[in-house]
Amino acid sequence: LPDLQALALFGSGAVLLRGAGCTINDLWDRDLDSKVARTRTRPLAAKEISPTAAVAFLGAQLSLGLGILLQLNTFSQVLGACSLPLVAAYPLMKRVTNWPQAFLGLTINWGALLGWAAVHGSLNLGITLPLYFSGVAWTLVYDTIYAHQDKADDVKIGIKSTALHFGEHNKEWLAGFAVLHGLGLATAGFFGDCGPLFYSTSALGTSALLYRIRKIDLNNPSECMDAFVENKWYGMLIFAGTVLDRLMY
């Protein structure tokens, strides 16, 4: 397990990267957000703050993120910098592809690679790649559900999403990605010499994810938002299972 300082650095870095991604997204999408019922009250869309102020705020976020990155080893610094084009380009994907949720997954799960690199100074691809793509599959599940909230408005203004692309087969696709997510966790655990507690919590979490997919009404925006928010507890379950497994085995 990494020490508490490393965990604190990565926790802070995750918050800053996510925040910077949200700022970039709101900058790119401010005109589109003003046409969607759920997002028209966002500060940039509602013109409560100016793009100039948002760019200044983004600069502060990235500067703090750079400060964290520079505390890592050189390999991690290069690897971390490689994620910036993904962060900047993601908001454009909903305009050009039916799979923006996949691109989001590639972006925000970069930490699966960076975390290992920061501790070891290299990448063990047998562990990090299955973990990374497991995260991508998980992102496809929860962000597709999230996108169902806005699908009526998205059709009107020409926004693309997996929620629209999957059509009547949404639940089949979501279940498939949930299974791939679970398999990715299991593969990473196998090559990482994880113990039974890791596998138990991963299986429990994946089963709960599949059950939620089966029960959810994708035409109910509030239920989609609830399901999206619930994923924080799922993430905490997997994290806790991983940590306890390492401590016990």
Residue pairs with C-beta under 8 A, 6 or more apart in sequence:
1 243
1 246
1 247
2 10
2 115
2 118
2 119
6 118
6 119
9 68
9 71
9 72
9 118
10 111
10 114
10 115
10 118
12 64
12 68
13 65
13 68
13 69
13 111
14 111
16 61
16 62
16 64
16 65
16 68
17 65
17 83
17 87
17 108
17 111
18 108
19 61
20 58
20 61
20 62
20 65
20 87
21 87
21 90
21 107
21 108
23 54
23 57
23 58
23 61
24 58
24 87
24 88
24 90
24 91
25 90
25 91
26 33
26 42
26 43
26 44
26 45
26 54
27 44
27 51
27 54
27 55
27 58
27 91
28 91
28 92
29 39
29 45
29 91
30 42
30 44
30 45
30 51
31 45
32 157
32 159
33 39
33 40
33 42
33 44
33 45
34 40
34 45
34 46
35 153
35 156
35 157
36 150
36 153
36 154
36 157
37 150
37 153
38 149
38 150
38 153
38 221
39 45
39 150
40 46
43 49
43 54
44 51
44 54
69 76
69 77
69 80
69 81
70 77
72 80
72 117
72 118
73 117
73 118
73 121
75 117
75 121
75 122
76 114
76 117
76 118
76 121
79 113
79 114
79 117
79 123
80 110
80 114
83 107
83 110
83 114
86 103
86 106
86 107
86 110
87 107
89 103
90 100
90 103
90 104
90 107
93 99
93 100
93 103
93 104
94 100
94 159
94 160
94 161
95 158
95 159
95 160
96 160
97 103
97 160
98 160
98 161
98 162
98 164
98 165
99 162
99 165
100 160
100 161
100 162
101 139
101 140
101 143
101 144
101 147
101 161
101 162
102 136
102 139
102 140
102 162
104 139
104 143
105 135
105 136
105 137
105 138
105 139
105 140
105 143
106 136
108 135
108 139
109 132
109 135
109 136
109 139
110 132
112 128
112 131
112 132
112 134
112 135
113 123
113 128
113 132
116 123
116 124
116 127
116 128
117 123
124 191
126 191
127 188
127 191
127 192
128 188
130 184
130 185
130 187
130 188
130 191
131 184
131 185
131 188
133 180
133 184
134 180
134 181
134 182
134 183
134 184
134 185
134 187
134 188
135 181
135 184
137 177
137 178
137 180
137 181
137 184
138 177
138 178
138 181
138 209
138 231
140 162
140 174
140 177
141 174
141 177
141 178
141 181
141 209
141 213
142 227
142 228
142 231
143 162
143 228
144 161
144 162
144 163
144 166
144 170
144 173
144 174
145 163
145 174
145 216
145 218
145 224
145 227
145 228
146 224
146 225
146 228
147 154
147 161
147 162
147 163
147 164
148 163
148 170
148 218
148 219
148 221
148 224
149 221
149 224
149 225
150 159
151 161
151 163
151 164
153 159
154 160
154 161
154 163
154 164
155 164
162 173
163 170
163 218
166 172
166 173
166 174
170 218
171 213
171 214
171 218
174 213
175 210
175 213
175 214
178 206
178 209
178 210
178 213
179 206
179 210
181 206
181 209
182 202
182 203
182 205
182 206
182 209
185 202
185 206
185 238
186 199
186 202
188 194
189 198
189 199
189 202
194 242
194 245
194 246
194 249
195 245
195 248
195 249
196 245
196 249
197 241
197 244
197 245
197 248
197 249
198 241
198 242
198 245
200 241
201 237
201 238
201 240
201 241
201 242
201 245
202 238
202 241
204 237
205 234
205 237
205 238
205 241
208 234
209 234
212 227
212 230
216 223
216 224
216 227
217 223
218 224
